């Protein structure tokens, strides 16, 4: 299969490591994207992790800045440096807050588990940082679990003139599965912080990782990522920082294929930065690993205040026009039509229409198929379930016993998005680059996917009904 030159790739990944949690910050026309640099040298996830920095102006061209925040030594509380945030203070300095942990030195542990610390560093140029170990602090005794106290997100609250720090935390003496909460600390100067209190505790999850908060119009939005019932990034909305925080019908920014989404704005548009995981040993029958490659969505608010995502304009602009073919399918069973070979990098666009009075059982896009259309990946829209899902074949060991073939697994677990299909039409954009793709539907819903197999065939299909595709075709990269 064709390979994309590294300087032409959209989904950024460091050469000798994998991209972990993103910590985005915008300043003077540039997005500075700090991230956890995971070399995977040991079986321990994010072992001895440091922060690295990559910058971009357009999410297409990337400038690697190298290590920005080195991990401490075996006698430091930040032998591993985990997620945090960056803010410019009223003093003119940039302030970085991060999580420190030392699993190799019992001095920094309790009850056989490593403690987590909140640490502080400062900089004048966003590239060189001075750590201030004397300001490190742990969870207040008795209220929060000391082993889950991480991912500080700091923002300035104009109404009170205070800095606020949100933290992924867990309440003590509560249900293990439902003890997760977002804690908040307050400060006047970014150096000393008042004792934390509970900011949001819905009693739904084990913890709320990588909290993020921003305001658009009359709404505040609280983002966090969980792994309890589903492995994804959620959001809540409120007209006040004091709540109540409303859960929407579709409260996710993507599905299982994009995690730990945090946002940054250039003053005009807001973008969400997360990572698309890899499959262990490139085997889709194994498990999805921590970290992978960076992906970016544009995040915006609908008229009712709910959040939606779409393909960022700077990425779409690099692709030329498509030939735009027209395809019609109809079958009481299943019909399909091959429309183009898959490029190594490209943007597929199509407008799909179907009979909304006699809706098909399902329809969608098949890609990375073999010549017989047996093996492949399928974005399948299911009107009866008001959703679209990712399916693949084979699902299991097709050469073993029949009850182990995966016939009872209707789609790839956790790759499901709710979507109202009653209108009879929708538009899709499928961004593809080698083994990664993102499907955007109606400029509002996304699903990111990592694939282990790459083949050349792609097609449309419909089951039990009619499907028409208009302006269907691939747009290829036109300029760098």
Buried (B, 14 or more C-beta within 10 A) or exposed (E): EEEBEEEBBBBBBBEEBBBBBBBBBBBEEBBBBBBBBBBBEEEEEBBBBBBBBBBBEEBBEBEEBEEBBEBBEEEBBBBBBBBBBBBBBEEEBBBBBBBBBBBBBEEBBEEEEBBBBBBBBBBEEBEEBEBEBEBBBBBBEEBBBBBBBBBBBBBBEEEEEBBBBBBBBBBEEBEEEBBBBBBBBBBEEBBEBEEBEEBBBBEBBBBBBBBBBBEBEEBBBBBBBBEBEBBBBBBBBBEEBEEEBBEBEBBBBBBBBBBBBBBBBEEEEBBBBBBBBBBEEEEBEEEBBBBBBBBBBBBBBEEEBBBBBBBBEBBBEBBEEBEBBEBBBEBEEBBBBEBBEBBBBBBBBBBBBBEEEEBBBBBBBBBBBEEEBEBBBBBBBBBEBEBBBBBBBBBBEEEEEEEEBBEEEBBBEBBBBEBEBEEEEBBBBBBBBBBBBBBBBBBBBBBBBBBBBEBBBBBBBBBBBBBBBBEBBBBBBEEE
